[in-house]
Amino acid sequence: METQKIKELPKDERPREKLMHRGADALNDAELLAIFLRTGIRGRGAVAVGADLIGAAGGSLARLATMGPKELRKLTKGVGPAKACELAAAFEVGRRVARQTAREEPLASPEKVYDFMGPLLQNLSRESLRVVLLDTRHRLIQEEEISLGTLNESLAHPREILRPALSHGAFAFILVHNHPSGDPAPSEADRALTRRIREAADLMQIHLLDHVIIGRERPGAAPYFSFKEHGLL
């Protein structure tokens, strides 16, 4: 089925014109991608190619944003080296803005932790355990990976987790890891690890603010689990 080229759309429905007059929020994900793609291929306009990209990434713009140029090129026709590089650069700009925002504003809620760490972790095939180090105002000092585990578990000794907090003089930290299954519900191993780290942190007088498990977007369910939010810290 053929789709219209951008120049064939009514002027007020073209992505650039919509963005200019109504703001970026007025565009859906495919239309935003079309801004960077600019042109489509025979029988598929730029908006349709943008939709194809999202569909090939499992319907997840967040998953698409984790891909490099080589991966993006493989998803669908109409994305050559130049377009793939432009998309990858745009996604990286978004990540850097998120990191800059995290340094300027307190990471005071699990929602903000998810916004910061979700794009990095939610589409990994293995569990990655990380520490987010914070100052006295709960602003980001640094984020470090502690371990990269198997599909179902991520193991780390408390000393490995606390070492970065001590070396950077952090006032507090947040544990973060992902569940490749997409379901952020904590396992018994997650609960046991959290208890061990809390006890060790208390001894070292460093504040464990939360343990946030990153999952994926699911209808009717939060894409993360916060131990603090559920009264487990």
N, C-alpha and C positions, 0 to 999 in steps of 0.2 A: 504493500500500500504506500503510495507516494504521499509525502508531506510537504507542506508549503515552505518555500525558502523564506528567510526573514524579510526580504524586500517585497515579497508577495503578501505579507500580513498587513492588516490595517495599521496605519502609522502608529496609533496609540496602543497597539498590542505588540509592537516590536520591542524586544528586551531592552535595548539601549534607551529608547524613547520612554518606556515605562519607568526605567530606573531614574532617568533624568527628571521626569515630571511627578512621579509618585513615590520615589525612594526605593532602595534595594529591598525593603520588606515586602514590596508589592510583587516581587518576582518569585516564582517557585524555583526549586532546585535546578531543574533542567534549564530554565531560562537564565539563571545565573551562570551556569556552565556555558551556555550559548554565547554569553558576552565574550568569553575567552576563546571559544572555538571559532566564532565569527562566521564560518561557512560550514556547510554540511557536505554531503556526498550526493551522487545522483540518486534521486528518489527519497532522500532523507535530509530534511532541513537541519540547521544547527541545533534547534530546540529538540528535535527528535533524536539527534546523535547524543545530546546531553542526557536525554531520558534513557537511551541505550546504555550509556556509561553507568548510570546509577543502577539500572536493572542488572547489568553484568556484575556489579559489586554487591549483589544481594539486596538491592533496594536501599542501601545505606550510604548516604553521602559521607558520613564519618569514616566508614570503611574505605571508600574511594579516596578520601583525603590522606590515608596512610600509605598510599601506593606511590612508587617512584615512576619516572618516565617510561622505563621499559615495561613495567606492569601495565601502565595506562594504555600503552600502544597495543597491547594484546587483547584488550577488552572488546573493542569494536572497530569497525572500519571508520575511516574519517578522522582518526587521530594519529597524525604523523609525528615525527620527532619534535618539530617546533611547537605544535599544540600541546603535546605531552609535557614538554619542558615548561611551557607557560602555566599549565594547570598545576604541575608539581610546585612551581615557584609560588603560585597563589596560595596553595595549601600551606606551604612553609611560612609564608607571611602571616597567615592566620594563626599558626602555632606560636610564632614569635610574639605576636601581639598578645596572645593569651598568657604567655610566660611573663611578658613585661607588666601586664595588668596584675598578675599574681605577685609580682615584686612590689607593686605600689599599693595594693589593697590587701587587708587581712584575709587570710584563708580561714574564715570564721565559721564556715558551714560545710556540711558534706556536699551540698550542691556545687559550691565553688571548687571544692577538691575534685569533684567529678568533671566539671567544666575544664579544669586545668589538666587533669591526668587522663580523662577518658579517651581523647583522641590518640594519646600515646599507647594506651594499653588494651583497649577493648577488642582489637582485632588480631592480637598476637595469638599464635598457635600454642604457646607454652606460657606457664605462669611466670610472671615477673614480679618479684617482691622489691618494693622501693621504699625509701624514706624521704619524706618531705620535711626539711629542716626549717624551723621558724625562729624569728627573734622574739623579743618581749612583747611586741605588738602583733604577733602572729603573722608577720609578713615573711615572704619567702627569702631564705638565705640560699638554699641549694636543694636540688633533688638528685638523689643517687640511687642507682640500681644495686641491690644487695645480692640477689641471686636470680638466676634464670632456671626454672625447674622443668619438670616433665609436664605432660598434658594435665595431670591431675594434682600435682603437689608442688609446693615451693618451700624448700627447707633452708633455714638459716639459724645459726646460733645467736643468742642474744648479744654476745660481744661484737659480732659482725654488724648487727643492726645499730648498736649504740656507738660504735667507733666513729662513724661520720659525725654524729651529734656532738661527741666530745671534741673531735678535732676541729670542728667549725665553731665551737662555743655556742651551740644552739640552746635556746631557752626551752624549746618544746619541739616536738616532731609528730608527724602523722604517718602511720604505716599505710601503705597502699599496695594492693596487688589485684591482679585480674583473674577471672575465671574464663578460660577459653570456651567453655560450654555456653557462655552468655548468661547463665543463671548466677546472680551474685550471692545467693544464700550461703551462709558460712557452713563449712564442714566442721566436724569435731576437731580436726587438726588445726583449722583456723582459730577456733575458740581456745584451744590449748596454747597455741603460739601467742595469742593475744595476752593470755594470763601470764605467761612466762615473761614476755617483754614488759608488761606493766610492772611486775614485781621487780625486775632488774632496773627499770627506769626509776622507780621509786627509790631504790637503794642509791642510785647515782644522782638523785635529785634533779632529774630531767623529766619534763612533763610529756606523757603520752596523751595527746589530745583526742585521737580517734584512730580507728583502723577502718579504712574504707575499701570495700571490695568492688571492683569495677566489672560490670556485666555489659550487656548490650541492650539497646532500646527494644522494649517489648510492649505490646498493647496492654494497657491496664496495670502495668507493674513498673516500679522504679528500676532504672538501669544500674543501681548501685545499692550496697548495703553498708550502713554506718553502725558500728558497734556502739558508739556514743548515743546515737539517735534511738537505738533500741534498748538503752539502759544497761548495756553490757560492759561499760567502762565507768 
